[in-house]
């Protein structure tokens, strides 16, 4: 018994020492299905590399707050973290919190950075720095009721003009059937309005001169169309609608056409939540005067903290998760929209996607890599520009509001110059 106790005492001393000598990666992510998919792959990674992974998951706002707090303090032991390229990446890049991943990717045999769609790579590249590797992508598409338009003899619209005509034909407000629904809340609507803006030939500002352009003829035409569709053919209360409210209207069978992010489609395919699960089709965003210029963005990406002391091990983890095999698992097995072109063309990569859904996403792969003004003060900019769009929805003098918004947005651009 004494000998056994002595052996146990020695083991107790040795175990912490062995653990302390083992490499442990601290990975900080968001509560999201893609993170759940990553978590399933961790045991396989640990077995293959001998590197342990400590994964933490937080809500979106909690994650950003935690990262900002730790990185600002300058003593964080975070190695790998998830990031929203369109939301806080410009602030993080300015603070030099990202490790440039391009050298890691290029020296890794078979990784093939070019396999990621151009728009997804553009989205995560800031001032020449590959800040992160794209994980979750989404493009604006058009959802529609197959049964209703077929009954009316209407073909799925390929242009915005055809969409406007079809919306008018199918609207039946007396029976609470609305031709069109989309986000109408001031800040959230910016992302869905963006594809209307781009397809009319407009943009938020000139990238070279940094001159605001939200009151140009192209922008005003896009505002007029978006506002008219929601005002004349949309449900009541659209000014309070972000995506959860809009998708609920559609899923309850009260709207015929609905435009939003392609990643929202699963919300309409669940019979427990949707009465139109077997009646919904999806197509690429319709062409405007300047073609179909829908957004195709990286919603979530994964990067390495520049202050990490384990950058090589951190890259091994990112490589394992985002190489072709890793993305095939995340997309094909878990149904997450990712950015590798080869996976979209692989049967294993699309086996859990409805065929028209996969086609709409694939056809959107070369879209515009941003769905909002690419500035540091993105929240402030969205509120300012959204005010002009909501004025159009309300039937007000949106041109005058757009002139005011343009001046205020220009002040942001000048401030950040």
N, C-alpha and C positions, 0 to 999 in steps of 0.2 A: 504494500500500500504506500509506504514511504517513497519507494522507487517510482511508482506511478505518479504520485503527487509532484515529485521532482521533475519528471518528464513533462507533465502538464504545465508546470511553471516555466520551463524552458520554451515550450511551444508558444505560450502566451507572450513571451518576450520576442520570439522570432517572427511571429505572424505580423505584428505591426511593422517590423523592419522590412519584411518582404513586401508588404503592401505599400510602404512608403517609397520603395525603390521601383515600383511599377508605374508606368506612365498612365496618367488618367487625363483624358480630354474632357474639358468642360464645354458642353454644347448647350446653347440657350436658344430655345425656339418658341413658337407660338402654338396656341391650342388650335390645331387645324388638322384636317385629314392627311395632309402631306407629312406632317410631323409624326402622326400615328404610323404612317407607312415607313418612315425613317426608323422609328423605334423598333419595328419588327425586324429590320435588317441589322440592328446593332449586335446581337449575339453572333451573327455570322461574321461581322467585321472584327469583333474582338477575337474570335477563334482564328481568323486568318492572319491577324497582325500582332496579337498579343497586347494590343493597346485597349485599355478599359475606357468606356465612355460614360460620363455622368450627364444625363440629359435632364434639362429643366424646361417646363412649358408654362407659358403665361398668356393672358389675354393680350390682344393687340396693343392697347394703350399701356398696359402694365409692362409689356416687353420693351416698348420704346422708352418708357420712363426708367426701367432698370438699366438698360444699356447706356442711356444718356448719363445716368447718375454714376455708374461704375466707370465709364470711359472718361468722364470729366474729372473724376477723382484721380485717375492716372495710375491706379494700383490694382486694376482688375485682373483676375486670372482666367477670364473668359478666353477660349481658344477659337471656337466656331460659333457663329450666331446667324439667325435668320433676320432678314431685313426687307423693308418695302421700298423698292427703288424709286417709286414715284412720290413717296410720302416724306421720308426723312433722309434719303440718300445724299442730297446735296449738302445738307448740314453736316452729315457724317464725313463726307468726302472733304469738305472744307476744313474740318477738324482733324483730318488725316487719321481717321480711325480704321480705314480699310487697308488691308494688305492687297497689293496689286496681284491678281491671280493669273494674269496672262503668262508670266514666265513658268509658273507651275504647270499650267495646262499644256503649254507647248513642249515641255520636256517629258511629258508623260506619254509613253507609247500607246497609240490606239485611242487616246482620249477624244480627239477630233472636235476641237472647239467650233469649227466651221459647220458642224452638224446641227448646232443650235440655230434657230431661225435668226435672220439678220435683225429683225425688229426686237427680239428678246435680248440679243447682244448689245444693240444700241441702247436699250433701256437701262442696262446695268453698267454701261461705260460712261464715265463722267470725267471730263478733262483728260482724256487719254488713259484713265485708270479703269481696269476691269475690276470693279468693286466687289462683284459677287457672281455666282453662277446661277442662271435662271432655274427656278423650280416650278412655280405655278404660273401659268399664263392664261390670259383670257382675251377674247376679241368681241367686239360688238356684233351681234347677229340679230336676225329678225325671226321671232317665233310667231306661229300663226295656227289658227284652227283649220285643220285640213277638211273637216266635215262641212263647215259653214261655207268656205270659199268654193268647195266643189259643188255644193248644192246651188250656189249662185252662179256657177259657171265662170268663176274667176280663177285665173292662173296665179301662182305665187309671183308677187311683184319683183321685177328685176331692176326697176328704177324707182327713185323717190316720187316721181310723177305718177307712176302706176300705183304706188303705195297710197298716195293721197286720194286717188280716184277710187281704189278698192275700199279704203277706210270709209269714205262717204257712202258707198253703196251698202255696206254691211251694218252701218250704225242703226240701231233700233232702240232709242232711249226709252220708249214707252214700255218695252219689255226688258229694260236694263241690260241691253246688249250694246256695248260701246265698241266703236271701230278701232280705237287705239288707246293704249295705256303705256306710260313710261314714267320715269322719275320726274317729279315736278317741284321737289323741295330745292330751295335756292342753291345750296352748295353741292348736294349729291347729284343734281341733274347735270352738272358740268361734264361728267364723264360720258353720259349717254348723248348729250348734245354735241360732244366733240366730233363724232363721226358725221353728223349733219354739217357741221362747220367745215371739216376737211373736204367732204364730198362736194361742197359748194365752192371750193377753191380758197377757203379762208384759213386762218390760223390765229393763235393768240397774240403773237408778235413776230416781227421780222427777226430771224436768228442772227443776221449780220449787223443790222443797224440798231437792233433792240428798240424798235419803235412799236408801240402797242397798236394792234389792228382789230380791235373788237367792235369798231363802228364802221368798218369798211362795207361796201355794197354786198360783198360775199357773206360777211358775218351777219349783216342785217337780213339778208334773204334766208339764211339758215335759221335765224331767230324767228322770223315770220312763219316759216314752215313748221318748226317744232311747236311754237306757241299755238298756231292755228289747229294743228292736229289734236292737241290736248284740250284746247278751249272749246272747240266745236264738236269734237267726236270722242272726248275722254270722259271718264266718270267725275263725279263731284269730289271735291277735296284733294285734287291732284297736287296742290301747292304744299301739302303735308306728306307727300309720298316720296320715300326713298325706295330702294329695291324690295324690302320685305312687304311693304304695302302694295306696290305695283304688282309683284308676282302673285300676291294673294288674290287680287282682283281677277287676274288672268286665270289662275288655278281654280277659282270658283265658277268659271265659265261665263264671266261677265265682259270679257274683252276678246276681240278677234285677232288683232295684231298687237304684238308687244316687243319692244326692242330693249335689249339689255345685254349683259355679259354672257358669253357662251357657257361659262362655268355655272350659271344659275339653272341650267336645264334640268339637273337632277331633282330640283324642287318641284318640277312639273311632272315628273315621271313616277312619283310616289303615289299610288292610288289612295293611300291613307290621308294624303294632304291635298290631292288634286282630283277633280272630277273630269279633267280633260287629259289624263295621262296617256290614253290610247288615241287621242285625237289631235295631238300636237305635232307640228312639223317645224323644221328650222332650216333657214337658208342664209346664205351670205348676205351681208348688209347691202341694200339696193344702191345702184349707181345714182350719183347726183350729176350736176352739170360738169363736174370735173372727174367723174368716174366714181367707183366704189372705193373710197378712202376711209375705211374703218380703222379704229384703233386696234392694235394687237400689242398688249403690254405684259410685262412681267409683274405679277402681283406680289409674289414672294420669291426671294432669292436667298442664297446661303453664302456667307463670306467668312474670312478669317480676320480676327482683330489684329491690328498692326502691332499691338503690344504683347501678343502671345509669345511665349518662350518655346512653344512646340509647333512651329509653323509647318514643318515637314509632316508631322503626324496629323495635324489639322487638315492638310491637303489630302493625305491618304484617305481620311474620312470623307471629305467632299468628293474625291474621285470615286470612291466606292459607292456613294449615294447617287451621283449624277453621271456616271459613265453609262454607256448604252444599256448594259444589263440592269443597272440600278434604275434608270428611267423607265425601262420596259416593265419592271416590277411595279413601280409607283403608278405609272399610267395604266398599264394593261391589267394589273391585278387589283389595283385600288381605285381606278377610275378618276385619277387626278390629271387635269390637262397640263401637259408639260411642253417643252420647247424643242425637243430633238426631232428634226425632220424625218430621220430614219425610223423612229418609233411610230410616227403617224402613218408611215407607209408599210408598216409591219402588221400582219394579222394578229400577232400577240399583243401589239400595242393598242389596238382599237377594238378588241373583242368584247369589251364591256360598254362600247359606245354605239348608239343608234347610228346606222349608216349615214343618214342625212346630217346628223350632228358632226360626225367625223369629217364629212366632206366640207361642211361650212367652216369648221375650224381650220382645216388644211388649206382651203381657198383664201383664208384670211391671214396666212402666215407672213405675208409681206406688207402688213398694215403699218400704220403710223405708230411709232414706239412710245407714244405718250397720249394720255387721255385727259390731260389737264395742263395748265400753264407750268412749264418747267422752271420754276423759280423757288428760292428758299422759302419765301413767305407764301407757300402754296395755298394754305387755308384762307388767308386774307384775300388772295387773288380770286379764289373760287367764289367767295362771298360777293365780291365786287361785281364780277362778270355775271354771276348767277342772278343778280338783281335785275339786269337787263333782260335776261331770258324769262324770268317770272313776270316781268312787266308785259312781255308779249303774250304769255299765257293768259294774263288777266285782261288783255285787250286794251292796254294803256298805250301811251306814246312811248314805245320801247326805244325808238330812235333817239329821243332826247336822253333817256336813261343810259343808252349805250354810249352816247357822247360823254356823259359824266363818268361812266365806268371806265372808258378809255383813258381819260385824264388821270383818274385815280390809279389805274393799273400802271400807267406810264410812270407815275411817281414811285411805284414799287421797283420797276425796272431801273430807274435812275438811281434809286437808293442802293440797289444791289450791284450796280455796275462796277 
